[in-house]
Amino acid sequence: MSAFKSAFAAARKSGKKVFSFEGKRYTTKLATSTPKTAPTPTPKPSQAAPAVKKPRPLAAAPKPAEAMAGVSKQGLASRVAQGVAVGQAAVDSKKRRDAAQAANPNPKATIQKMMDDMGKKTIGAKARSGLKIAVK
């Protein structure tokens, strides 16, 4: 028998509830002497009673003056003027787009021509020395 088992048996035989072994404290309870309780099964959701939620109290509605505290007071004339400015910007944008389309009816061909021309031109200091650089 091991030294611990001998010390445990001696402490239990003498009726001690706690004993020391190699500087540590141990109880004399046996693992089998404490009955294990079987876990209770949880009810299935269909068997469980429905949980009743308590309604949360409603927050007090702010007074009209408090609700509008952060909103700037804008008159009807200034709101109309702002709307007109937004509309005018949209009209100007459409006019610029239409003018660009009229000036360049085939944008894909123009881009291809620019790409082709880039391969034939000289660039920067190399151009002054007469060397050509091919751009791919």
Secondary structure by P-SEA (a helix, b strand, c coil): ccaaaaaaaaaaaacccccccccbbbbccccccbbbbccccccccccccccccccccccccccccccccccccccaaaaaaaaaaaaaaaaaaaaaaaaaaaacccaaaaaaaaaaaaaaccccccccccbbbbcc
